[in-house]
Amino acid sequence: MHLGYDFEMTYYDFNQFKTDIPRLGSLCETFQPDTILAVARGGMTLAHALCMHLDVRNLQSIRCESYDEDTQRETVTTFGKSDFSQSSKVLIVDDIVDSGRTLQALLPFLQSNNPHVIFKTASLFTKSTALVQPDFSLYEATDWIDFFWEKDFIKSTLPQ
């Protein structure tokens, strides 16, 4: 589900994030996940916030890489394992679904190893051209997004 708010944005700040968590959380509430899986690294901040909003205590992560800096790789690499033995509904969370290749690789991998689990996906931003569209999303991405958890941290920690 995409709310249809389309706008160009290059910088996504904390104030917008605070506004968007309840909005995205409300969409995800319909699924009633018992577990949230963060796609590391981009989905970790969002997944934590959604856990707090949805009161989900089972937060896990998996690392998928399809980019080197701002260059997309030919293949998606997945690292790590998750334990869904006590889960029935898992919400996979990433900050943006760009090409959709991460979800295209991750979903079959998770489903084949966890046939008892229903998986749904959520992101803040989605490109309309993505191979896989998330179940829940707020915005169509029409530009490269600089998220506050990347840009502000890097700016504040680099030596002057």
N, C-alpha and C positions, 0 to 999 in steps of 0.2 A: 504494500500500500504506500503510495506516494501522495503527499498532501498537495502537490502541485504548485508550491511556491518556487518559482524559477527566478533566479537573479544571479548576476555575475558577482563573484566575491573572490578576492585573493587572500584576505586575511580573516580568519575566523577567531573571534576573541572570546574571552571568558564570560563576558556579560551575555553574549548570544548563546553560549553553551548553557548557562543557567536558565535561560528562557526555553531552550530546546529540549532539555532533559525531561521535564514534565510532559511536553508534547509528544516526544518519541516514546516515552514511557507509557503514555495513555494508549498509543497504538499497540504496543507490545503486551499490555495487560490482557488483551483479548486472547492471547496465546497461553497465558498463565505458565510461563516457564518455571521449572524447578532448578534449572542450572543455566548459567550463562558462561559461554566460552568466548574469551577475548582472542581475537586474531592479533598476535603480537607483531609489531609493537603498536601500530596505529590504533587498534581497537581497545587498548588497555584502559585508557582514561575514560572513554565512553562506557565500557563494560562495567567498570567500577561504579560510575555514577548511576547507571541503570540498575545495578544490583541494589544500591541504596534506595533508589526510587521504588523499585518493585519488591523490596524486602526479600531478595533472593540471597541466601548465604553461600550457596555452592557456586563459587567463581573459579573458573579454570582458564588456562591459556594454552594456545598452540602457536607455534611460530611458522608462518608461511612467508616466503620471500619470492617476489616477482619483480622487484626493482633493485637496482644498484644506483643509489642516489636518485636521480630523476630519469634514469634509463631503464626501460622495461626489458627484462630477460626473455629468452626464448622459452624457458621452462620455469615452472613453479616448484620450489623446494619446500617440503614440510618437515619440521623438526618437532620432536616431543610426542608425548602420549597423554591422553586424558582418560580418566576413570569415570565412565557413565553407568557403572553397575547399579547405582542407586537413583538413576535419572530416568525420566520418561519423556520430558520435553526440554530440549536444549535450544537456547537462543544463541546463535553465533553472531558476534558483534564485531564490526570493523568501522573505522571512521569514514571510509569512502569505498564505494564499489566503482572502480575506474574501468578497467577492461573487463572485469568479471572473471578473469582467469584464476584468481585465487579461489573464489567460491566454486568455480567449475572443477578445480582439482580437489578441493577440500571436502565438498559435500559427498561425492561417491566414496571417498576414503573413509569418512566418518560413518556413513550409512552401512557400508559393507562390514565394518568392525563392530557396529552397534545396531543391529536390525530391530531391536526392541524400542529404539528411541525415535521420537519425532523431532526433526530439526527444522528450525525456521531461522531467518536471517534478518539482521537490522543494521542500518548505517545512517549516518547523518546525511551523506551526499551519495548520489548515484548518477553515473553518466547514462544517458538514454541509449547509448550504443553498447553498453556492457553485455557480455554474453549471457550472464546470469543476473537477473534483477533481484534485489532483496525483497523479502516479504514486507518489511517496514522501513520506510525512509522518509525524510522530510524534504530534501531539496534536490533538484537536478543540478549537477555540477556542469558548469559551462566554462570553467577556467581552472587553473591549478590552485589548490587550496593550501594556504599556509595556516596550519592549526596552531593555536596559542601554545599548546603543550610541546610543540616542536620549536617554533620560532622564538618564543619568549625565553624558553630554557636555554637555547643555544646562544641567544644574544646576551643573556645575563651571566653565562658561565665562561665565555671566551675571554682570554686575557686581553687587556687593553693595550 
